[in-house]
Amino acid sequence: MNKFVVLRLNQTIFLFLALLLGCQSRDVRPKITGAEYFPLKVGTFWIYDVSQTTITQLGGQSTSTFELKTEITDSIVSGGEINYVLQRFKRVNSSQPWTAIETWSARKNQFQGILQKGNTIFLELAFPFSEGKSWNGNTFNSLGGSDLCPDGTLKCENYLLSDWMKRFETTGVSFEDSVTIIENNDNDPVVKQDVRKSVYAKSVGLVYHEETILEYCTVGDCINKQIVENGNVIKQTIKDYGGL
């Protein structure tokens, strides 16, 4: 066979194999599902700065600031899933010792990131992620909600996924890859305001949470004036984390 033909044949075979291996390597790359934004590992901790404003008819308005720490202290296998124990601590500032306040738990599988706050279970994240995806955050509890469920009834609280893989920055802390979950966006100018959202960063977890829950006066001359009778405004911003 002509040497030139053999050389061209070898080049063609080499190019074919290179393309084949390249396609195979692309096919086996891990896909981002969303579980990466809900990391769970014993020893992991998150510390947040928290600002909380409380409004009551009798006490008026008061604002407090403190540090909140969540630490995964243990794990338990139950029903084929690993349940992680989350111990929560609180202190006024960094010069004070931590005080244990409550215990939560968390778990995840290929479809869900689940958080149990005390005795109430919330479906925090639904996998796989997609922009605009929605799910009922109260799937595993009896709290209900004012949103339409898939069957048309008013008993769901639909979470909405937005700003996926976007940069998030607050108070000097920034993350290149985050996702925002709108947990509620109820702005009734007559009765109440209930706006809640959480931001998760890839390979870090919850980095920001904000909620504004206000109940307006609906009796007498104060109707439709958005005079707050009771309310709670919370901003929770991450300041440190580790153990991931």
C-alpha positions as CSV (number, residue, x, y, z in Angstrom):
1,M,0.0,0.0,0.0
2,N,1.3,3.5,-0.8
3,K,3.0,5.1,2.2
4,F,1.0,8.3,1.7
5,V,-2.3,6.3,1.8
6,V,-1.2,4.5,4.9
7,L,-0.3,7.8,6.6
8,R,-3.7,9.4,5.7
9,L,-5.5,6.3,6.9
10,N,-3.7,6.4,10.3
11,Q,-4.5,10.1,10.6
12,T,-8.1,9.4,9.9
13,I,-8.3,6.6,12.5
14,F,-6.5,8.8,15.1
15,L,-8.9,11.7,14.5
16,F,-11.9,9.3,14.8
17,L,-10.7,7.9,18.1
18,A,-10.0,11.4,19.5
19,L,-13.5,12.5,18.6
20,L,-15.0,9.4,20.1
21,L,-13.1,9.7,23.4
22,G,-14.0,13.4,23.5
23,C,-17.7,12.6,23.1
24,Q,-17.5,10.0,25.8
25,S,-15.7,12.3,28.2
26,R,-18.4,14.9,27.8
27,D,-21.1,12.4,28.3
28,V,-19.7,11.2,31.7
29,R,-19.3,14.7,33.2
30,P,-21.4,15.1,36.3
31,K,-24.5,17.2,35.8
32,I,-25.5,19.9,38.3
33,T,-28.8,18.9,39.8
34,G,-29.1,21.3,42.6
35,A,-28.1,19.0,45.4
36,E,-24.8,20.8,45.4
37,Y,-26.5,23.8,46.9
38,F,-27.6,21.8,50.0
39,P,-24.4,20.2,51.3
40,L,-24.7,18.0,54.3
41,K,-21.7,16.7,56.2
42,V,-21.0,16.1,59.9
43,G,-18.7,18.8,61.2
44,T,-20.0,21.5,58.9
45,F,-21.0,24.8,60.4
46,W,-22.5,28.2,59.3
47,I,-22.4,31.4,61.2
48,Y,-24.8,34.3,60.4
49,D,-25.4,37.9,61.4
50,V,-29.0,38.3,62.2
51,S,-31.1,41.5,62.5
52,Q,-34.7,41.0,63.8
53,T,-37.3,43.7,64.1
54,T,-40.5,42.9,66.1
55,I,-43.6,45.0,66.0
56,T,-46.5,44.6,68.4
57,Q,-49.5,46.7,69.4
58,L,-48.4,46.9,73.1
59,G,-44.7,47.0,72.8
60,G,-44.3,49.1,69.6
61,Q,-41.2,48.4,67.6
62,S,-37.9,46.8,68.8
63,T,-34.8,45.7,66.9
64,S,-32.2,43.2,68.0
65,T,-29.0,41.9,66.4
66,F,-27.2,38.7,67.2
67,E,-25.1,35.9,65.8
68,L,-26.6,32.5,64.8
69,K,-24.7,29.3,64.4
70,T,-25.9,26.1,62.8
71,E,-23.7,23.0,63.1
72,I,-24.1,19.5,61.9
73,T,-23.2,17.5,64.9
74,D,-24.3,13.9,64.0
75,S,-26.0,11.7,61.4
76,I,-28.5,8.9,61.8
77,V,-29.6,6.4,59.1
78,S,-33.3,6.0,58.9
79,G,-35.5,4.6,56.2
80,G,-32.5,4.2,53.9
81,E,-31.7,7.9,54.1
82,I,-29.1,9.8,56.2
83,N,-30.6,12.3,58.6
84,Y,-28.2,15.0,59.8
85,V,-28.6,16.6,63.2
86,L,-28.4,20.4,63.1
87,Q,-27.7,22.0,66.5
88,R,-28.4,25.8,66.5
89,F,-26.7,28.3,68.8
90,K,-27.1,32.0,69.5
91,R,-25.0,34.7,71.0
92,V,-25.2,38.5,71.2
93,N,-21.7,39.0,69.6
94,S,-18.4,37.3,69.1
95,S,-17.2,38.1,72.6
96,Q,-19.9,36.0,74.2
97,P,-20.2,32.2,74.5
98,W,-22.6,30.3,72.3
99,T,-26.0,29.2,73.9
100,A,-27.8,26.2,72.4
101,I,-31.3,27.2,71.4
102,E,-32.8,24.3,69.4
103,T,-32.2,21.2,67.3
104,W,-33.2,20.7,63.7
105,S,-32.5,18.0,61.2
106,A,-31.9,17.8,57.4
107,R,-31.7,15.2,54.7
108,K,-31.7,14.9,50.9
109,N,-32.1,12.5,48.1
110,Q,-31.9,12.8,44.3
111,F,-35.2,14.7,44.2
112,Q,-35.4,16.7,47.4
113,G,-33.6,18.8,50.1
114,I,-35.7,18.5,53.3
115,L,-35.3,20.5,56.5
116,Q,-37.1,19.8,59.7
117,K,-37.5,22.8,62.0
118,G,-38.5,21.4,65.3
119,N,-41.5,19.2,64.5
120,T,-42.3,20.8,61.2
121,I,-40.9,19.5,57.9
122,F,-40.3,21.7,54.9
123,L,-39.4,20.9,51.3
124,E,-36.6,23.5,51.0
125,L,-35.3,22.5,47.5
126,A,-36.6,20.3,44.7
127,F,-34.2,18.6,42.3
128,P,-33.2,18.8,39.5
129,F,-33.1,22.6,39.3
130,S,-34.6,24.6,36.4
131,E,-35.2,28.3,36.2
132,G,-38.8,29.1,37.2
133,K,-39.4,25.7,38.8
134,S,-42.1,25.6,41.5
135,W,-43.0,23.2,44.3
136,N,-45.1,23.1,47.5
137,G,-42.8,23.9,50.4
138,N,-45.4,22.5,52.8
139,T,-45.6,19.1,51.1
140,F,-44.6,17.3,54.3
141,N,-46.6,19.3,56.8
142,S,-50.2,20.5,57.5
143,L,-49.6,24.2,57.3
144,G,-51.4,24.5,54.0
145,G,-51.1,27.8,52.1
146,S,-52.9,30.3,49.9
147,D,-51.4,29.2,46.6
148,L,-53.1,26.9,44.0
149,C,-52.0,23.3,44.1
150,P,-51.8,21.2,40.9
151,D,-55.2,19.8,41.7
152,G,-56.7,23.4,41.7
153,T,-57.2,23.6,45.5
154,L,-56.0,26.4,47.7
155,K,-53.7,24.6,50.1
156,C,-50.2,24.9,48.9
157,E,-47.3,27.3,49.5
158,N,-45.5,27.3,46.2
159,Y,-41.7,28.0,46.3
160,L,-40.2,29.5,43.1
161,L,-36.7,29.0,41.9
162,S,-35.0,32.0,40.3
163,D,-31.6,33.6,39.5
164,W,-29.9,30.2,39.2
165,M,-26.1,30.2,38.8
166,K,-26.1,34.0,39.4
167,R,-23.5,35.9,41.5
168,F,-24.8,36.9,44.9
169,E,-23.3,39.6,47.1
170,T,-24.3,41.1,50.4
171,T,-22.4,43.0,53.1
172,G,-19.0,42.4,51.6
173,V,-19.6,38.6,51.1
174,S,-20.0,37.3,47.6
175,F,-20.6,34.0,45.9
176,E,-20.2,33.4,42.2
177,D,-22.8,30.7,41.9
178,S,-26.1,30.9,43.8
179,V,-29.8,30.3,43.5
180,T,-32.7,32.3,45.0
181,I,-35.8,30.6,46.3
182,I,-38.9,32.8,46.7
183,E,-40.8,31.1,49.5
184,N,-43.6,33.6,49.5
185,N,-44.4,36.9,47.8
186,D,-47.8,37.9,49.2
187,N,-48.3,41.7,49.2
188,D,-51.9,42.4,50.2
189,P,-52.1,46.2,50.8
190,V,-55.2,45.7,53.0
191,V,-54.6,42.7,55.2
192,K,-50.9,41.6,55.3
193,Q,-47.5,41.3,53.8
194,D,-45.7,38.0,53.8
195,V,-42.5,38.0,51.7
196,R,-39.8,35.4,52.3
197,K,-36.8,34.3,50.3
198,S,-33.6,32.3,50.8
199,V,-30.4,32.3,48.8
200,Y,-28.2,29.2,48.5
201,A,-24.6,29.1,47.2
202,K,-23.2,26.1,45.4
203,S,-21.1,23.9,47.7
204,V,-21.8,26.2,50.7
205,G,-25.6,26.0,51.4
206,L,-27.8,28.8,52.9
207,V,-26.0,32.1,52.7
208,Y,-28.9,34.6,53.1
209,H,-32.5,34.6,54.3
210,E,-34.9,37.4,54.5
211,E,-38.6,37.6,55.7
212,T,-41.1,40.3,56.2
213,I,-44.3,39.3,57.8
214,L,-46.7,42.1,58.7
215,E,-50.3,42.1,59.8
216,Y,-52.2,45.4,59.1
217,C,-55.0,47.0,61.0
218,T,-58.3,46.1,59.4
219,V,-60.8,47.7,61.8
220,G,-62.1,51.3,61.8
221,D,-60.3,54.3,60.3
222,C,-57.0,52.4,59.9
223,I,-58.3,50.2,57.1
224,N,-56.2,50.3,53.9
225,K,-53.6,52.5,55.6
226,Q,-51.0,49.7,56.1
227,I,-50.8,50.4,59.8
228,V,-48.9,47.5,61.2
229,E,-50.5,45.8,64.2
230,N,-48.1,42.9,64.5
231,G,-45.0,42.1,62.5
232,N,-41.6,40.5,62.2
233,V,-38.7,41.4,59.9
234,I,-35.6,39.2,59.8
235,K,-32.4,39.4,57.8
236,Q,-29.9,36.6,58.1
237,T,-26.5,37.0,56.4
238,I,-23.7,34.5,56.4
239,K,-20.4,35.7,57.9
240,D,-18.4,32.4,58.2
241,Y,-18.6,28.7,57.4
242,G,-16.4,25.7,57.4
243,G,-16.1,21.9,57.5
244,L,-17.4,21.4,54.0
